[in-house]
Amino acid sequence: MPLCVFLMSFINPRSYWKLTKFDFLCGACTLLALLAWGFADSPRTAILLAAIGDGFASLPTLRKAWRFPETGITYVLATVAVIITLPAIPVWNIENSAFTIYLIISNVALLFAVYHKRLRLR
């Protein structure tokens, strides 16, 4: 999905890029987590570091969704897709469920960021 968004940014004439210090800081934290993941000798640690890296990578998207909310249908569908996978988890431990739980939290946060203004109006 991120690759599709990246490619569509070249096709959409209204899209623009403006990288800030915040984006570079999140990218650096993501790279550090991924490097630590590569050197981790434990599946549990590797999965937690992958979730942390992905979390840092999602911060610019969360910030944009909060400041310039548009449609949240992508995040609704992503949340539903992750929730559907919950019954497929054979054993509830960090190795099997941590990334799925992170994805639910991340997508719900993005949904809240997109719809926070509409929720306040009610």
TAHU-V115320 format. One record per run of one state. SS is the DSSP state (~ for helix, > for strand, _ for the rest). FROM is the first residue (numbers start at 1). TO is the last residue. Records with the same first field share a line. If there is no record, write none. Layout:
SS: FROM-TO ; FROM-TO
//
This chain:
_: 1-1 ; 12-20 ; 40-42 ; 68-72 ; 89-93 ; 122-122
~: 2-11 ; 21-39 ; 43-67 ; 73-88 ; 94-121
//
